[in-house]
Amino acid sequence: MITTTDIKIHKTNKSRIAEYDINNVPFGKCFSDHMFVAEYANGKWERSYIEPYQNVPMSYATSALHYGQAIFEGMKAYKNDNGEVAIFRPYENLNRLNKSAIRMAMPEVPEEIFMGGLIELLKLDAAWVPSSETGSLYIRPFIIATDEAIGVKSSDTYKFIIITCPAGKYYSEPIKVLVETKYFRAVHGGVGFVKAAGNYGRSLYPTKLAQQRGYQQVIWTDSKTNQYVEESGTMNLMFVIGETLLTPELSDTILSGITRKSVLQLAKHWGMKIEERKISIREILTAQGNGNLKEAFGVGTAATIAQIISIGCDGKDYELPPVNSRVFSNKIDETLRNIRKGKIKDEFDWMYKV
């Protein structure tokens, strides 16, 4: 792993932390003092450095702006009651970033650069990690193509950058979702299984239309039949029907979420029946109608657990049981929070101490 001696560090002359209440800031709008950058050129990762967070000047011909070679990750660091900072499952993010890089014809990031840069950055900005019960430091690693040229080809140069921001809850209230059957998030053979920037850009218009109708998010369905649920907004989907936890099976149209993986590991550890398979809208609404649909929620890094209280489909809203009656998702939410904050034993070794 690279260390401080391998990374050129230029510290800010004055921290901006006093300008904010880091335990009470809007998600994704307040950024920490520093950023990590690694540059790729001549077929290898060359320079690595940390510098004050800043706007980065670039050519209007920069390749990422025109041809979409841009991928990213989302992860979080937490501070426990002893003031120690730990990251939740960072190697999972590294592996997924590199999976995205391969699919998008971009260079993979070596472990020593990803982890070394991340650790040094968090050591430098440890004061920015919120200490509140639901607070965290959101971490955004990303790679962009940086060739200054117009022409459809893989870039020869790239930057790997890590920025961070203190964050509270992503959703302050349970959400209403609308089943989307006209627009699609992903198609087979595409890039739905990786965190490519374009996946999110294409989702904005149908989400905007849903929000105009009073919904916070959409449920994406499969592009072949419009019958099977895939994700909700930027989250994986889960349902408790009867005594069984159901979630769509992974495919090349569904992102392999790290929170998803963690929830399934905990559910299996607790002895809960789990099914990873195709789940149709009809099955969900039938279960809602006969009272067997106990819980529906999205899972992801930003939201952790986003409770769904209503599903809109074909002009009708289907109401779900009250959030306070939901046993599994509330237990999962509390357990993950307590593991991340160091309040209970980390049986799975998920937390990486800085």
Secondary structure, 3 states (H helix, E strand, C coil): CCCHHHCEECCCCCCCHHHCCCCCCCCCCCCCCEEEEEEEECCEEEEEEEEECCCCCCCCCEHHHHHCCEEECCEEEEECCCCCEEEECHHHHHHHHHHHHHHCCCCCCCHHHHHHHHHHHHHHCHHHCCCCCCCEEEEEEEEEECCECCCCCCCCCEEEEEEEEEECCCCCCCEEEEEECCCCCCCCCCCCCCCEHHHHHCCHHHHHHHHHCCCCEEEEECCCCCCEEEEECCEEEEEEECCEEEECCCCCCCCCCHHHHHHHHHHHHCCCEEEECCCEHHHHHHHHHCCCEEEEEEEECCCEEEEEEEEEECCEEEECCCHHHCHHHHHHHHHHHHHHCCCCCCCCCCEEEC
